[in-house]
Amino acid sequence: AAEVSEELMQKYLDGKKISDIEIKKSLRKRVLNNEITLITCGSAFKNKGVQALLDSIIEYLPSPKDIKYINGISKDKKKIKRLSNDKEPFSALAFKIINDPYVGNLTFLRVYSGFINSGDIVLNSTKLIRERFGRILQMHANKREEIKKVFTGDIFAAIGLKNVITGDTLCDINNPIVLEKMEFPLPVISIAVEPKTKSDQEKMSIALNRLSKEDPSFKVLIDLETNQTIISGMGELHLDIIVERMKREFNVEANIGKPQVAYRETIKKKSLNIEGKYIKQTGGRGQYGHVVIDIYPLNLNLNLNNYEFINNIKGGVIPNEYILAIKKGIKEQLKSGPLAGYPVVNIGVRLHYGSYHDVDSSEIAFKIAASMAFKEGFKKSKPILLEPIMKVEVETPKNYIGDIIGDLSRRRGILKGQENNLNNIIIYAEVPLSEMFGYATNLRSLTKGRAFYYMKFIKYDLTPNNISKKIIKKSSTSMKKNLIIKPR
């Protein structure tokens, strides 16, 4: 704190007492100048240190008055700046949604410019639809106070917004702006979940639906083959919290299955002139659909969830009314790839030829033909499996370095470096997520509980051939059907 204040430095050197207010003022100045980052300790899972974190946010982080401009995108996709004050047109960002048992969805927003009144109509510029503010509330922990107006810098909750999700911008109808988007990571781990009693099935569905609206990094899907509910998130702790919230907030106890890694499928080479033809003759009207496509990899960046469809049909060999059905047929195949049933990424499809029958052709026939062509082309294009890679940081006393590095290597980890941190060493590595299950328990055993680790998703990378073969073989025997549900 004294490094940016000659007055404080002199007091320190003279042995005089420095007040808490002086220290906080000096630290805040350094934070605002991006010179230091303050750290507070705590656990959201155990609700420890949260209050201290909130106090620190108020005391040290910039307020709206400290930020002169806000950046956004205009309706014609140009970058614009807007002053952060009450005189500018209204703009706000929805940063959180929670479900209230009495009033439904509560949308939490931060006002970045202008002001708004209860009952006003605004534009959801992210979705280009209008919304009306019903009641607006000032939140005080579990208490709430109904208010009539909010201003720049205010954080408030709104009731009555029907189509807003986390990350949406709400703004003045006549002055549209889209604020900087919130980026949400893709889920990297999945588990099967089922209620302990059949009577709780509907309650569990309601609970998961509401929780997924609150948390964009949490996904829910129903496996069509097994009718199992699959939940996906950012790690074991993330899903543990979801299951705990179901029990605490919705009174639904659940059994969970073994964690499953969110692999992806893609291709390494292009395949040309892949034909898909679906012909079915019955006593009456038959079915006829015929397409010819090219399939190609989009890029070498394995972390982009890209897909493109190019329609190069000329001369009306396939009528326009069937193009959408062809797109749907291919899009459905992307959800569950031909290799092992995982989502397909980074792939392009070019439709350039086909044929139709005046009587027998239909949307369903072309949809099936497109699916057949995609499956065939995918298998010919050197399909590969991608696995999520985690950035892992382990902080440990020096005498455990060898054991930890050896353990990470056995987990197919790649050592990226290490650095000293007082009496400890921080080890940096990249490790496949599939090798990190149960790591916390193993690390405690290796270091007698004296080391701790942190990990986050960083990229997708090629799965080694021997491991890829095992995964594909397992999927061919209905991997998802064999998920073991165990009591929690």
Order of alpha helices (4+ residues) and beta strands (2+ residues): alpha-alpha-alpha-beta-beta-beta-beta-beta-beta-beta-beta-beta-beta-beta-beta-beta-beta-alpha-beta-beta-alpha-beta-beta-beta-beta-beta-beta-alpha-beta-alpha-beta-alpha-beta-beta-alpha-beta-alpha-beta
